[in-house]
Amino acid sequence: MDKLLSVNETMSILNISRQTIYRLIKQGKLLPIKIGRKTLFKEEDLKKFIEESRTIPPS
């Protein structure tokens, strides 16, 4: 089973604000899991998001 992370944990890992997390959700870049009133994220999804966000420096 995948590890689920809270919004606060996700904020800490990505070093971004709560507002930015919800903006990324709205843009479809982060996929949340809603359980009741809780918003959670799969650890694997965050790893994928980080990899897809990497940029290659110009040469």
Backbone hydrogen bonds, N-H to C=O, Kabsch-Sander energy under -0.5 kcal/mol:
donor,donor_aa,acceptor,acceptor_aa,energy
5,L,41,F,-3.1
7,V,39,T,-0.6
10,T,6,S,-2.4
11,M,7,V,-2.8
12,S,8,N,-2.0
13,I,9,E,-2.5
14,L,10,T,-2.6
15,N,11,M,-1.3
16,I,11,M,-1.4
21,I,17,S,-1.9
22,Y,18,R,-2.3
23,R,19,Q,-1.8
24,L,20,T,-2.5
25,I,21,I,-2.0
26,K,22,Y,-2.1
27,Q,23,R,-2.0
28,G,25,I,-1.4
29,K,24,L,-2.4
30,L,24,L,-1.2
33,I,40,L,-2.9
35,I,33,I,-0.6
35,I,38,K,-2.0
38,K,35,I,-2.2
40,L,33,I,-2.8
40,L,38,K,-0.5
41,F,5,L,-2.2
43,E,3,K,-2.5
46,L,42,K,-1.7
47,K,43,E,-2.1
48,K,44,E,-2.2
49,F,45,D,-2.5
50,I,46,L,-2.6
51,E,47,K,-2.3
52,E,48,K,-2.6
53,S,49,F,-1.3
54,R,50,I,-0.6
54,R,51,E,-0.9
